[in-house]
């Protein structure tokens, strides 16, 4: 981010991001000292946060400013902004982890699938009205990933996907606006409208290709430096990074992301109870979706969604929310089974899918 902000002449963004980094690290340390069992043992706490986020999203739609066609941010003092949907993703993981931690053995009952879906539909509906289709997809992906890990049967999963496909077809024909449909399909033929809807995708592909093996050098990216690549510090920061650092730099970035995924996997594997396992798994799903979709968009493989690249894209809301999420996970690892009734910890434990995979391989 430092090299890219200097390339585009926006050094102020770097210092703001440094500020948000400090805030995020502070929150991560503070949250790691909070006993995570307050979420594990009390439904009221989680539901209170869920209700607060719903009210916040509703208030945002009524009174929030509309910036570039979306109502996604609260402006703070005219300089800083806050995006509630990032907090909504974290609350979604906590809520579903709590809900499925004691009901995973009963997922064959359709009502549990429906109730959990209603929680997500309420959040996703408010986010869709902003509109922020990318975050809607993340919320749904978190729900589906966590319900699979909680033990949803394959037949039920197939039925869920079928229902989802019907709803997507309905939304495509009757809910989405023309510009939203055009944006979603533009990645298939970006060259059809290079000066319009396909411009961003085309410039991102050019930037990635221009990087070559070793990149054009820090601060020397042509697409980034001359302003051809839009949103170079946020949505298309991967393309800007690839242009300056090349394949070697991208490989290092992917390895670092892989280390983060691995650590979250291990934390979920070693978690002391179902809530903690599901929380770690939900966090992993969210990170995978964000990274996969952002890189896919930058490579022209997916439609433009506006999802940031975790820990890399400019944006305080996403960065702070990620560090808070990691702080909760660290708190789980530190406390383990301390103070818990051991007879309840491993009773009807949710198996982690990749654990058996690793055992089979080894």
VOGU-3710 file (C-alpha; in Angstrom, 3 decimals, decimal comma):
1> xxxxxxxxxx> 0,000/0,000/0,000  2,891/2,363/0,767  4,397/2,136/-2,716  1,019/2,379/-4,427  -0,163/5,431/-2,485  3,093/7,168/-3,354  2,680/6,171/-7,005  -0,772/7,734/-7,236  0,200/10,791/-5,190  -1,999/9,979/-2,199
11> xxxxxxxxxx> 0,477/9,706/0,658  -2,252/10,843/3,061  -3,994/7,494/2,587  -0,877/5,723/3,841  -0,787/7,666/7,100  -4,492/7,085/7,649  -3,968/3,381/7,089  -1,088/3,409/9,575  -3,488/5,000/12,057  -6,077/2,288/11,418
21> xxxxxxxxxx> -3,360/-0,350/11,735  -2,504/0,973/15,188  -6,178/1,010/16,158  -6,630/-2,530/14,850  -3,618/-3,922/16,701  -4,755/-2,207/19,900  -8,220/-3,736/19,595  -6,747/-7,151/18,803  -4,656/-7,147/21,968  -7,531/-5,811/24,074
31> xxxxxxxxxx> -10,063/-8,308/22,706  -7,669/-11,219/23,254  -7,963/-10,551/26,998  -11,769/-10,743/26,868  -13,120/-14,138/27,880  -14,561/-15,554/24,650  -16,935/-17,705/26,696  -19,185/-14,687/27,062  -20,262/-15,556/23,494  -20,171/-19,293/24,112
41> xxxxxxxxxx> -22,375/-19,348/27,215  -24,819/-16,489/26,633  -27,140/-16,155/23,656  -28,206/-12,712/24,819  -24,792/-11,182/24,211  -24,565/-12,451/20,637  -28,184/-11,581/19,841  -27,697/-8,098/21,280  -24,758/-7,485/18,935  -26,772/-8,905/16,042
51> xxxxxxxxxx> -29,709/-6,601/16,789  -27,348/-3,629/17,114  -25,828/-4,331/13,685  -29,306/-4,656/12,147  -30,288/-1,278/13,591  -27,011/0,246/12,439  -27,508/-1,004/8,881  -31,094/0,238/8,861  -30,053/3,626/10,215  -27,355/3,798/7,549
61> xxxxxxxxxx> -29,897/3,291/4,763  -32,121/6,034/6,165  -29,564/8,660/7,093  -26,191/7,647/5,635  -24,561/9,566/2,771  -24,654/8,116/-0,731  -21,145/7,954/-2,176  -20,634/6,814/-5,770  -24,077/5,246/-5,860  -23,821/3,265/-2,616
71> xxxxxxxxxx> -24,894/3,975/0,947  -22,278/1,926/2,777  -20,367/4,345/5,021  -20,919/6,595/7,980  -18,762/9,703/7,681  -16,856/10,513/10,864  -15,787/14,126/11,137  -15,686/14,573/7,384  -12,345/12,733/7,126  -12,768/9,184/8,423
81> xxxxxxxxxx> -15,541/6,757/7,561  -16,975/3,570/9,042  -18,470/0,682/7,056  -20,892/-1,331/9,267  -20,974/-4,336/6,941  -17,454/-5,304/8,043  -18,690/-5,596/11,624  -21,739/-7,480/10,310  -19,482/-10,206/8,884  -17,830/-10,744/12,271
91> xxxxxxxxxx> -21,167/-10,777/14,096  -22,450/-13,305/11,547  -19,602/-15,683/12,395  -20,203/-15,312/16,142  -23,960/-15,785/15,775  -23,726/-18,893/13,607  -20,977/-20,383/15,777  -23,233/-19,998/18,802  -26,322/-21,300/16,995  -24,722/-24,399/15,457
101> xxxxxxxxxx> -22,512/-25,263/18,440  -25,446/-26,945/20,213  -27,646/-27,792/17,215  -25,252/-29,474/14,805  -26,623/-32,918/15,702  -30,100/-31,729/14,695  -29,278/-30,230/11,297  -31,306/-32,999/9,666  -34,269/-30,952/10,867  -34,945/-28,391/8,195
111> xxxxxxxxxx> -36,114/-25,789/10,681  -32,578/-25,234/11,966  -31,355/-24,582/8,441  -34,239/-22,180/7,857  -33,805/-20,313/11,155  -30,089/-19,817/10,547  -30,857/-18,669/6,999  -33,358/-16,098/8,278  -30,649/-14,508/10,417  -28,481/-14,105/7,320
121> xxxxxxxxxx> -31,287/-12,989/5,010  -32,131/-10,081/7,316  -28,532/-8,878/7,290  -27,956/-9,599/3,608  -31,184/-7,835/2,651  -30,116/-4,595/4,310  -26,659/-4,850/2,753  -28,179/-5,529/-0,670  -30,201/-2,318/-0,442  -27,006/-0,244/-0,090
131> xxxxxxxxxx> -26,264/-1,899/-2,643  -23,191/-4,043/-1,866  -23,531/-7,327/-3,743  -19,986/-8,409/-2,884  -20,639/-8,317/0,862  -23,978/-10,078/0,349  -22,058/-12,905/-1,293  -19,593/-13,029/1,629  -22,403/-13,258/4,204  -24,082/-16,084/2,298
141> xxxxxxxxxx> -20,756/-17,881/1,796  -20,020/-17,683/5,536  -23,437/-19,170/6,315  -23,136/-21,982/3,773  -19,548/-22,802/4,736  -20,324/-22,925/8,447  -23,464/-24,995/8,005  -21,479/-27,514/5,952  -18,799/-27,728/8,635  -21,506/-28,064/11,291
151> xxxxxxxxxx> -22,661/-31,271/9,611  -25,198/-30,491/6,893  -25,813/-33,633/4,860  -24,899/-33,689/1,195  -28,517/-34,173/0,157  -29,536/-31,151/2,200  -26,602/-29,157/0,831  -27,658/-29,985/-2,733  -31,226/-28,919/-1,969  -29,933/-25,693/-0,421
161> xxxxxxxxxx> -27,869/-24,942/-3,522  -30,900/-25,617/-5,722  -33,021/-23,190/-3,723  -30,184/-20,675/-3,900  -29,986/-21,039/-7,684  -33,725/-20,361/-7,984  -33,416/-17,258/-5,797  -30,446/-16,011/-7,831  -32,435/-16,441/-11,051  -35,333/-14,545/-9,486
171> xxxxxxxxxx> -33,049/-11,745/-8,311  -31,371/-11,561/-11,718  -34,643/-11,022/-13,517  -36,636/-8,928/-11,060  -34,362/-7,389/-8,424  -31,036/-6,387/-9,967  -30,782/-3,152/-11,915  -29,474/-3,092/-15,478  -26,104/-1,634/-14,448  -25,667/-4,363/-11,820
181> xxxxxxxxxx> -26,340/-7,105/-14,350  -23,967/-5,453/-16,812  -21,260/-5,277/-14,162  -21,649/-8,931/-13,237  -21,275/-10,142/-16,828  -18,632/-7,636/-17,926  -15,798/-9,945/-16,852  -16,804/-12,379/-19,623  -16,272/-9,816/-22,409  -14,494/-6,754/-20,991
191> xxxxxxxxxx> -13,373/-5,765/-24,503  -16,998/-5,224/-25,553  -17,067/-1,867/-23,739  -13,515/-0,770/-22,995  -14,491/2,819/-22,224  -17,426/1,840/-20,035  -18,275/-1,138/-17,868  -15,272/-3,203/-19,056  -12,659/-0,507/-18,434  -11,721/-1,497/-14,885
201> xxxxxxxxxx> -11,371/-5,198/-15,619  -9,297/-4,544/-18,740  -6,901/-2,168/-16,989  -6,433/-4,647/-14,134  -5,509/-7,422/-16,570  -3,040/-5,117/-18,342  -1,433/-4,166/-15,015  -1,028/-7,793/-13,930  0,506/-8,749/-17,271  2,833/-5,741/-17,283
211> xxxxxxxxxx> 4,433/-6,894/-14,039  6,146/-9,857/-15,643  8,383/-11,957/-13,425  10,041/-9,258/-11,333  7,739/-6,248/-11,701  8,372/-2,725/-12,895  9,757/-1,569/-9,575  8,312/0,075/-6,506  6,520/3,261/-7,511  7,168/2,684/-11,218
221> xxxxxxxxxx> 3,951/0,972/-12,286  2,675/2,660/-15,451  -0,984/1,662/-15,100  -0,952/2,732/-11,460  1,260/5,805/-11,677  -0,556/7,363/-14,626  -3,992/6,700/-13,184  -5,163/4,173/-15,767  -5,926/1,592/-13,071  -8,945/2,720/-11,002
231> xxxxxxxxxx> -9,244/2,035/-7,261  -5,578/1,031/-7,170  -5,444/1,292/-3,374  -8,557/-0,782/-2,660  -10,485/-3,025/-5,071  -7,615/-3,404/-7,565  -4,648/-3,275/-5,235  -3,647/-6,809/-6,224  -3,232/-5,722/-9,855  -1,251/-2,660/-8,757
241> xxxxxxxxxx> 0,954/-4,842/-6,547  1,492/-7,380/-9,343  2,527/-4,603/-11,731  5,168/-3,255/-9,359  6,417/-6,503/-7,796  5,774/-9,069/-10,519  5,261/-12,808/-10,177  7,918/-13,073/-7,468  6,172/-10,529/-5,257  2,766/-12,095/-5,882
251> xxxxxxxxxx> 4,157/-15,498/-4,906  5,461/-14,080/-1,626  2,071/-12,478/-0,969  0,238/-15,757/-1,607  2,642/-17,630/0,677  1,933/-15,114/3,452  -1,803/-15,531/2,936  -1,277/-19,283/3,041  0,446/-18,950/6,420  -2,509/-16,963/7,760
261> xxxxxxxxxx> -4,952/-19,604/6,483  -2,849/-22,379/7,994  -2,707/-20,708/11,406  -6,467/-20,163/11,427  -6,923/-23,819/10,380  -4,757/-24,982/13,255  -6,631/-22,780/15,689  -9,929/-24,294/14,538  -8,500/-27,816/14,762  -7,207/-27,337/18,299
271> xxxxxxxxxx> -10,222/-25,389/19,583  -11,593/-26,675/22,897  -15,303/-26,715/22,012  -17,785/-26,588/19,168  -18,298/-22,835/19,375  -14,578/-22,168/19,062  -14,200/-24,650/16,212  -17,052/-23,113/14,284  -15,800/-19,599/14,941  -12,340/-20,427/13,593
281> xxxxxxxxxx> -13,861/-22,202/10,604  -16,159/-19,260/9,852  -13,247/-16,837/10,019  -11,315/-19,052/7,618  -14,238/-19,104/5,175  -14,490/-15,310/5,276  -10,768/-14,858/4,613  -10,756/-17,400/1,786  -13,732/-15,762/0,088  -12,276/-12,260/0,371
291> xxxxxxxxxx> -8,864/-13,278/-0,946  -10,209/-15,579/-3,651  -12,801/-13,145/-4,969  -10,500/-10,110/-4,906  -7,723/-11,898/-6,777  -10,242/-13,468/-9,157  -11,631/-10,026/-9,989  -8,150/-8,618/-10,577  -7,330/-11,491/-12,929  -10,560/-11,047/-14,868
301> xxxxxxxxxx> -11,934/-14,396/-13,698  -14,818/-13,010/-11,623  -17,164/-10,026/-11,894  -16,262/-6,821/-10,084  -17,632/-6,980/-6,544  -15,798/-4,295/-4,591  -14,405/-6,693/-1,980  -11,101/-5,570/-0,408  -7,999/-7,738/-0,184  -7,568/-8,549/3,548
311> xxxxxxxxxx> -4,692/-6,749/5,305  -3,620/-5,154/2,003  -6,389/-2,918/0,632  -6,869/0,570/2,009  -9,764/0,795/4,442  -9,979/1,089/8,193  -13,273/-0,727/8,764  -12,124/-3,958/7,154  -8,682/-3,820/8,779  -9,979/-3,194/12,300
321> xxxxxxxxxx> -12,686/-5,864/11,947  -10,072/-8,406/10,853  -7,823/-7,656/13,811  -10,772/-7,873/16,218  -11,660/-11,260/14,711  -8,069/-12,441/15,167  -8,100/-11,105/18,735  -11,101/-13,289/19,572  -9,343/-16,287/18,015  -6,208/-15,562/20,030
331> xxxxxxxxxx> -8,310/-15,365/23,191  -9,692/-18,817/22,400  -6,200/-20,253/21,990  -4,943/-18,658/25,214  -7,789/-19,818/27,431  -8,497/-23,236/25,965  -10,615/-25,290/28,352  -9,797/-23,142/31,367  -12,789/-23,019/33,691  -15,054/-25,074/31,403
341> xxxxxxxxxx> -16,996/-28,159/32,424  -14,887/-30,804/30,675  -17,917/-33,089/30,324  -19,452/-30,471/28,039  -16,372/-29,545/26,060  -16,015/-32,576/23,815  -19,574/-33,916/23,985  -20,959/-34,364/20,462  -17,918/-32,636/19,046  -18,049/-31,281/15,516
351> xxxxxxxxxx> -15,337/-32,961/13,413  -13,210/-30,611/11,335  -13,323/-31,884/7,708  -9,680/-31,141/6,884  -8,436/-32,959/10,016  -9,517/-36,348/8,654  -8,142/-35,331/5,253  -4,714/-34,655/6,736  -4,780/-37,912/8,683  -5,664/-39,872/5,552
361> xx> -2,794/-38,229/3,661  -0,291/-38,867/6,408
//
